[in-house]
Amino acid sequence: MAPSDSQRPSFAERDEQTAALFARLADASNPSEVDEVVERIVHLYLDLCSTMAARYHGRGIEHDDLVQVARLALVKAVRRYEPGHAPSFASYAVPTISGELKRWFRDRGWVVRPPRRLQELRANLQTVRASLEQQLGATPTDAELAEAVGASVEEVRELAAVATGFRPLSLDSASPDDDRSGLVTFLAHADADLERADDRLCLSAALTELDDDERELLLLRYVDGMTQREIGETRGVSQMHVSRALRRITEQLHDRLVERVDGADDDAAGTGGAVALHAARAFSDGALGTAS
């Protein structure tokens, strides 16, 4: 448990306690003693973790998650710190914690991850934007920001969409005071081609069983849109001959699709078999009706 403000030592006192604890850590001879000393050092700097996590508040990641990342980084810093290689443990821990927080944003924070180029540009732009606001005394324009970071105006504007990658709007979201359906209602639409995809797959398998002459006849009638009379004239046969051939072929396709259902087991009949039957009915209703 972190100490309260009244119990928290001053910076000088904390540095003294930290130095003594690291000296004890160096002399620790068993794992339980090492863990105890590490825990005491960590408790001295929990406020540092909260302060550094607060710097990233409001950027799309929960504050508690940021604090947890900072605390894990603090433990890592305690394990790696070597007294004498930095002015103080705090001066060593701060960049370690900051680096872990930045890596968390880079690797884990994005729900929709943009290209690394835009991630780096976004981080640079945030620093430059604050500096320009101080210099200009106003909000900088996209052109001014682009010039300052060496990017195009289009890239700067693209970053506005990138920022939503941390917490994109849910398709099911709706205003708390609105009884209307979510966003998906306004974006979704019926796709007739997609709905017929299963039918096309089943028919494609059945069509492979036809010979070249039969497939050509179907192509002329149902793809090229030629009438039975035009097909007869092209092939040098009567319209009646074409009509009978089309009926025979479509009935043959229909029967083969139905056989897939009849010959399948219960599981297949509930999935692929049902699809084949649906395709057979669709083909029968459309092709056979047209062929007659």
Secondary structure, 3 states (H helix, E strand, C coil): CCCCCCCCCCHHHHHHHHHHHHHHHHHCCCHHHHHHHHHHHHHHCHHHHHHHHHCCCCCCCCHHHHHHHHHHHHHHHHHHCCCCCCCCHHHHHHHHHHHHHHHHHHHCCCCCCCCHHHHHHHHHHHHHHHHHHHHHCCCCCHHHHHHHHCCCHHHHHHHHHHHHHCCCCCCCCCCCCCCCCCCHHHHCCCCHHHHCHHHHHHHHHHHCCCCHHHHHHHHHHHHCCCCHHHHHHHHCCCHHHHHHHHHHHHHHHHHHHHHHHHCCCHHHHHCHHHHHHHHHHHHHHHHHHHHC
